[in-house]
């Protein structure tokens, strides 16, 4: 199975008055407002701490993750934007990939916006594992994508080590060379991840290698919020 088949993104899928006076006031104010809006500089995003902890509340329990902004700043900031803007509220886990070989459970669960234009933000620059050093180990969270640079609002959580998703400089294809962008890991409640992994799948939904991997009743994500990392 190809890397793209293992970890494909959203393409599968891949917020008593005088009317005359009001009109005259609008004519004078509208250009001014437009000018002020155009001239205002875009606010700079606040810096992120090296580790951003998020609580992902699902209908099967809460998954707590630490996102590595120190090593994967672009990917982490993207995820945090979705969370802060409530774009993840109401999404679902819709796919489970179960690999039949090796120690079980072996595979991943996938969730996200599925390209919903009401939720999706533009794709982000790719941060390969050769740059970040964040490998695809059990419990890792990684961005789903099509071509490198298209990752947006879909992501996977791994149940097992999947080194085939890491960047492979010696791979035969550009896709394989790029790999996928891991950017954090589960710190609490892998049992919830396992519950999602174990839900019934549809034998008919999905296309190509994904046929049979789609969850029959997708698992709803209620909210994703930043939480404070406890200090020792």
Buried (B, 14 or more C-beta within 10 A) or exposed (E): EEBBEBBBBBBBBBEEEEEEEEEEEEEEEEEEEEEEEEEEEEEEEEEBEBBBBBBBBBEBBBBBBBBBBEBBBBBBBBBBBBBBEEBBBEBBBBBBBBBEEEEEBBBBBBBBBBBBEEBBEEBBEBBBBEEBEBBBBBBBBBBBBBBBEBBBBBBBBBBBBBEBBBBBEEBEEEBBBBBBBBBBBBBBBBEBBEBBBEBEBEEEBBEEBBEBBBBEEBBBBEBBBBEEEEEE
